[in-house]
Amino acid sequence: MNSSVVFPVLIAFGISLLLGPIIIPFLRKLKMGQTERQEGVKSHLKKAGTPTMGGIIILTSVIITSLLYVKEYPRIIPVLFLTIGFGLIGFLDDFLKVVMKRSDGLYPKQKMILQIVVTAIFAFYVIKVAKIPLTMLIPFSKGHYWDIGWFAVPLMFIAVIGTVNGTNFTDGLDGLASSVTVLVATFFTVVAIGTKSGIEPITCAVVGALLGFLLFNVYPASVFMGDTGSLALGGFVIGTAYMMQMPLYVIIVGLIYLIEVLSVILQVAFFKKTGGKRLFKMAPIHHHFELCGWSETRVVTVFSIITALLCLVALAGV
């Protein structure tokens, strides 16, 4: 295995491990505690006060590791940009919620405008600078690409913003978003190495950073990643997919993200249509399973196993 694979994992893991004991007490001191919804899952009320914004640990580990490789591997720039760009939006949202005590954080309109701006810069870079074609590799097609012409650009905006928000909704249980995303990042690492795509240092850095973060984030979590982490990870997943012309694969490996975001959309639509009835006991769907009697660790384990199996299916389809 070459150094662009093993070392980024170990470096990011090491940084993540070192930062945890420094950043977590600092976040606690800043009173960056997670506030739990009173109408939510009752077992979550004991989590109130757990520091959030732990995504800083993931982001810092990924940035430092990527910068060591960026000269040799310029193709990691757009992925790094999308990861940092969405991470900063998440950081701003968390900061307003937790430090400035503005319960909603960024207003939906502000959040959407910032997400569109970041996506537009990424789209410009991919098309004009990196010159990556927007044709998409079709799973199980033995190397055939789907060309939808100019429509690929609006589709890119939908895919980026959809994936980022899906990842955000997945972050609701201890270790859930971290466990699912470390598997997705591993899938992209395997494909990146196999296709010599030139972005493996950043996919490896995310694997390492998440493995380190998981030590602090598994149940019972001593820190949550917050929007800082979940939005950054969403940016990483879809950024990587586009750099490898594989956005269609996100539907397979990132099915959990898709189900989480769809459960919220369906719940809201059903609630409005029926004048107050609910489709699920609670959305996003991981809370529905909890209210059906599943333990938090069981939901995380099942969702992770599903993702691992889907990554194997996707690998077979490359």
KOLLUMKOL-176854 format. One record per residue (C-alpha): z, x, y; residue number from 1; residue in three letters. Coordinates in pm, whole numbers, plus 50000, padded with zeros to 5 digits. Layout:
PT     w     u     v   i  aa
PT     Z     X     Y NUM Ala
...
This chain:
PT     w     u     v   i  aa
PT 50000 50000 50000   1 Met
PT 49912 50144 50338   2 Asn
PT 50151 50194 50628   3 Ser
PT 50012 49897 50823   4 Ser
PT 50166 49669 50560   5 Val
PT 50497 49812 50441   6 Val
PT 50626 49965 50763   7 Phe
PT 50581 49663 50996   8 Pro
PT 50779 49448 50751   9 Val
PT 51060 49705 50732  10 Leu
PT 51061 49781 51107  11 Ile
PT 51071 49413 51209  12 Ala
PT 51334 49339 50942  13 Phe
PT 51548 49628 51068  14 Gly
PT 51520 49522 51433  15 Ile
PT 51602 49161 51342  16 Ser
PT 51905 49275 51142  17 Leu
PT 52031 49495 51427  18 Leu
PT 51972 49233 51698  19 Leu
PT 52155 48949 51517  20 Gly
PT 52512 49079 51567  21 Pro
PT 52429 49172 51930  22 Ile
PT 52243 48860 52044  23 Ile
PT 52440 48588 51859  24 Ile
PT 52778 48664 52030  25 Pro
PT 52591 48698 52361  26 Phe
PT 52433 48350 52317  27 Leu
PT 52774 48211 52223  28 Arg
PT 52922 48357 52541  29 Lys
PT 52644 48201 52747  30 Leu
PT 52747 47866 52592  31 Lys
PT 52404 47829 52440  32 Met
PT 52538 47587 52183  33 Gly
PT 52323 47333 52004  34 Gln
PT 52404 46978 52103  35 Thr
PT 52366 46733 51818  36 Glu
PT 52249 46376 51875  37 Arg
PT 52530 46127 51820  38 Gln
PT 52294 45883 51647  39 Glu
PT 52162 46157 51417  40 Gly
PT 52269 46265 51068  41 Val
PT 52650 46258 51073  42 Lys
PT 52686 46585 50880  43 Ser
PT 52505 46760 51168  44 His
PT 52781 46682 51418  45 Leu
PT 52979 46981 51292  46 Lys
PT 52690 47202 51408  47 Lys
PT 52760 47126 51773  48 Ala
PT 52838 47453 51943  49 Gly
PT 52627 47672 51712  50 Thr
PT 52429 47900 51946  51 Pro
PT 52059 47825 51978  52 Thr
PT 51772 48034 52126  53 Met
PT 51798 48272 51830  54 Gly
PT 51419 48279 51845  55 Gly
PT 51474 48569 52088  56 Ile
PT 51564 48779 51779  57 Ile
PT 51236 48687 51605  58 Ile
PT 51022 48733 51918  59 Leu
PT 51174 49069 52012  60 Thr
PT 51131 49204 51658  61 Ser
PT 50767 49092 51643  62 Val
PT 50681 49223 51993  63 Ile
PT 50835 49569 51941  64 Ile
PT 50676 49611 51596  65 Thr
PT 50333 49487 51713  66 Ser
PT 50331 49720 52013  67 Leu
PT 50363 50017 51777  68 Leu
PT 50033 49916 51614  69 Tyr
PT 49838 49752 51895  70 Val
PT 49637 50065 51983  71 Lys
PT 49503 50104 51629  72 Glu
PT 49479 49729 51571  73 Tyr
PT 49351 49564 51894  74 Pro
PT 49278 49239 51705  75 Arg
PT 49648 49158 51701  76 Ile
PT 49641 49107 52083  77 Ile
PT 49533 48738 52085  78 Pro
PT 49780 48649 51808  79 Val
PT 50058 48831 51993  80 Leu
PT 49959 48656 52317  81 Phe
PT 49974 48309 52160  82 Leu
PT 50308 48391 51992  83 Thr
PT 50463 48518 52316  84 Ile
PT 50299 48247 52531  85 Gly
PT 50442 47959 52328  86 Phe
PT 50769 48150 52279  87 Gly
PT 50811 48165 52657  88 Leu
PT 50744 47791 52690  89 Ile
PT 51012 47734 52427  90 Gly
PT 51248 47974 52601  91 Phe
PT 51204 47786 52929  92 Leu
PT 51269 47455 52751  93 Asp
PT 51581 47590 52577  94 Asp
PT 51708 47753 52896  95 Phe
PT 51680 47429 53095  96 Leu
PT 51851 47231 52817  97 Lys
PT 52130 47468 52734  98 Val
PT 52206 47676 53043  99 Val
PT 52096 47443 53322 100 Met
PT 52227 47140 53124 101 Lys
PT 51907 46940 53182 102 Arg
PT 51923 46735 52863 103 Ser
PT 51545 46692 52827 104 Asp
PT 51455 47053 52905 105 Gly
PT 51097 47069 53027 106 Leu
PT 50947 46728 53099 107 Tyr
PT 50675 46627 52847 108 Pro
PT 50404 46659 53115 109 Lys
PT 50522 47010 53214 110 Gln
PT 50535 47116 52850 111 Lys
PT 50184 46983 52782 112 Met
PT 50031 47151 53091 113 Ile
PT 50185 47487 52995 114 Leu
PT 50064 47448 52635 115 Gln
PT 49710 47368 52752 116 Ile
PT 49706 47671 52987 117 Val
PT 49823 47911 52713 118 Val
PT 49569 47764 52467 119 Thr
PT 49288 47793 52724 120 Ala
PT 49357 48164 52782 121 Ile
PT 49367 48222 52405 122 Phe
PT 49039 48029 52357 123 Ala
PT 48869 48233 52632 124 Phe
PT 48989 48561 52478 125 Tyr
PT 48884 48468 52123 126 Val
PT 48537 48349 52226 127 Ile
PT 48446 48586 52510 128 Lys
PT 48646 48906 52450 129 Val
PT 48719 48925 52076 130 Ala
PT 48389 48746 52007 131 Lys
PT 48528 48564 51702 132 Ile
PT 48286 48288 51593 133 Pro
PT 48440 47940 51589 134 Leu
PT 48276 47864 51255 135 Thr
PT 48549 47782 51003 136 Met
PT 48578 47903 50645 137 Leu
PT 48575 47600 50414 138 Ile
PT 48838 47614 50138 139 Pro
PT 48698 47634 49782 140 Phe
PT 48341 47670 49911 141 Ser
PT 48287 48030 49789 142 Lys
PT 48255 48168 50141 143 Gly
PT 48073 47888 50325 144 His
PT 48150 47828 50692 145 Tyr
PT 48152 47500 50882 146 Trp
PT 47976 47508 51218 147 Asp
PT 48049 47211 51445 148 Ile
PT 47895 47364 51757 149 Gly
PT 48059 47308 52096 150 Trp
PT 48303 47054 51944 151 Phe
PT 48488 47353 51795 152 Ala
PT 48646 47417 52138 153 Val
PT 48824 47080 52185 154 Pro
PT 48914 47096 51815 155 Leu
PT 49079 47432 51882 156 Met
PT 49302 47276 52150 157 Phe
PT 49402 46994 51912 158 Ile
PT 49468 47241 51627 159 Ala
PT 49674 47481 51841 160 Val
PT 49890 47220 52014 161 Ile
PT 49925 47016 51695 162 Gly
PT 50038 47313 51484 163 Thr
PT 50281 47438 51748 164 Val
PT 50448 47098 51780 165 Asn
PT 50448 47047 51403 166 Gly
PT 50637 47376 51363 167 Thr
PT 50874 47262 51635 168 Asn
PT 50951 46935 51450 169 Phe
PT 51006 47130 51126 170 Thr
PT 51291 47320 51289 171 Asp
PT 51570 47071 51228 172 Gly
PT 51767 47207 50933 173 Leu
PT 51931 47544 50871 174 Asp
PT 51663 47784 50754 175 Gly
PT 51386 47521 50718 176 Leu
PT 51129 47644 50972 177 Ala
PT 51212 48009 50888 178 Ser
PT 51169 47960 50511 179 Ser
PT 50845 47762 50539 180 Val
PT 50692 47999 50796 181 Thr
PT 50783 48320 50611 182 Val
PT 50576 48187 50318 183 Leu
PT 50284 48093 50545 184 Val
PT 50300 48439 50708 185 Ala
PT 50301 48601 50362 186 Thr
PT 49989 48402 50269 187 Phe
PT 49808 48521 50582 188 Phe
PT 49925 48880 50515 189 Thr
PT 49773 48877 50166 190 Val
PT 49442 48742 50300 191 Val
PT 49447 48980 50600 192 Ala
PT 49489 49280 50367 193 Ile
PT 49221 49152 50128 194 Gly
PT 48967 49090 50404 195 Thr
PT 49064 49397 50614 196 Lys
PT 49086 49163 50913 197 Ser
PT 49280 49409 51129 198 Gly
PT 49571 49177 51208 199 Ile
PT 49800 49262 50915 200 Glu
PT 50057 49452 51128 201 Pro
PT 50154 49132 51313 202 Ile
PT 50158 48907 51004 203 Thr
PT 50380 49167 50834 204 Cys
PT 50601 49190 51145 205 Ala
PT 50657 48812 51134 206 Val
PT 50747 48830 50764 207 Val
PT 51001 49106 50834 208 Gly
PT 51145 48941 51145 209 Ala
PT 51192 48609 50964 210 Leu
PT 51353 48769 50658 211 Leu
PT 51603 48937 50890 212 Gly
PT 51659 48619 51092 213 Phe
PT 51709 48411 50777 214 Leu
PT 52024 48609 50699 215 Leu
PT 52179 48448 51009 216 Phe
PT 51991 48118 50984 217 Asn
PT 52047 48001 50624 218 Val
PT 52299 47724 50567 219 Tyr
PT 52552 47724 50726 220 Pro
PT 52360 47878 51016 221 Ala
PT 52537 48105 51262 222 Ser
PT 52239 48069 51500 223 Val
PT 51942 47832 51545 224 Phe
PT 51599 47954 51652 225 Met
PT 51557 47679 51915 226 Gly
PT 51222 47602 52075 227 Asp
PT 51197 47973 52163 228 Thr
PT 51147 48049 51795 229 Gly
PT 50974 47737 51663 230 Ser
PT 50702 47724 51931 231 Leu
PT 50642 48100 51898 232 Ala
PT 50602 48068 51520 233 Leu
PT 50360 47777 51563 234 Gly
PT 50156 47993 51803 235 Gly
PT 50158 48277 51551 236 Phe
PT 50042 48058 51259 237 Val
PT 49747 47897 51438 238 Ile
PT 49656 48216 51629 239 Gly
PT 49634 48407 51300 240 Thr
PT 49428 48130 51142 241 Ala
PT 49172 48139 51424 242 Tyr
PT 49143 48518 51426 243 Met
PT 49056 48498 51056 244 Met
PT 48830 48189 51101 245 Gln
PT 49067 47995 50874 246 Met
PT 49205 47703 51079 247 Pro
PT 49117 47462 50795 248 Leu
PT 49362 47648 50572 249 Tyr
PT 49649 47553 50801 250 Val
PT 49611 47197 50669 251 Ile
PT 49692 47334 50321 252 Ile
PT 49956 47606 50382 253 Val
PT 50106 47426 50683 254 Gly
PT 50112 47081 50522 255 Leu
PT 50487 47056 50585 256 Ile
PT 50426 47099 50962 257 Tyr
PT 50160 46828 50946 258 Leu
PT 50382 46585 50753 259 Ile
PT 50671 46646 50997 260 Glu
PT 50459 46571 51304 261 Val
PT 50288 46271 51138 262 Leu
PT 50625 46124 51038 263 Ser
PT 50729 46125 51405 264 Val
PT 50398 45970 51523 265 Ile
PT 50411 45700 51251 266 Leu
PT 50777 45624 51320 267 Gln
PT 50717 45574 51694 268 Val
PT 50399 45367 51638 269 Ala
PT 50567 45149 51372 270 Phe
PT 50876 45103 51590 271 Phe
PT 50662 44981 51884 272 Lys
PT 50434 44764 51671 273 Lys
PT 50715 44583 51488 274 Thr
PT 50949 44558 51786 275 Gly
PT 51220 44787 51656 276 Gly
PT 51174 44824 51280 277 Lys
PT 51170 45174 51129 278 Arg
PT 50931 45317 50873 279 Leu
PT 51166 45604 50782 280 Phe
PT 51545 45608 50802 281 Lys
PT 51500 45880 51063 282 Met
PT 51219 46107 51183 283 Ala
PT 51116 46390 51149 284 Pro
PT 51097 46329 50776 285 Ile
PT 51349 46597 50671 286 His
PT 51623 46377 50822 287 His
PT 51494 46079 50621 288 His
PT 51558 46272 50298 289 Phe
PT 51905 46370 50420 290 Glu
PT 51989 46006 50487 291 Leu
PT 51862 45928 50134 292 Cys
PT 52141 46151 50006 293 Gly
PT 51972 46490 49975 294 Trp
PT 52179 46789 50085 295 Ser
PT 52040 47007 50363 296 Glu
PT 51988 47300 50125 297 Thr
PT 51800 47077 49881 298 Arg
PT 51555 46961 50150 299 Val
PT 51494 47323 50257 300 Val
PT 51446 47438 49895 301 Thr
PT 51205 47155 49807 302 Val
PT 50999 47199 50127 303 Phe
PT 50985 47576 50064 304 Ser
PT 50874 47531 49702 305 Ile
PT 50602 47289 49815 306 Ile
PT 50483 47544 50074 307 Thr
PT 50487 47830 49818 308 Ala
PT 50274 47625 49578 309 Leu
PT 50035 47522 49859 310 Leu
PT 49997 47891 49958 311 Cys
PT 49894 47967 49599 312 Leu
PT 49644 47677 49608 313 Val
PT 49505 47810 49938 314 Ala
PT 49476 48163 49793 315 Leu
PT 49274 48023 49505 316 Ala
PT 49050 47858 49763 317 Gly
PT 48976 48171 49968 318 Val
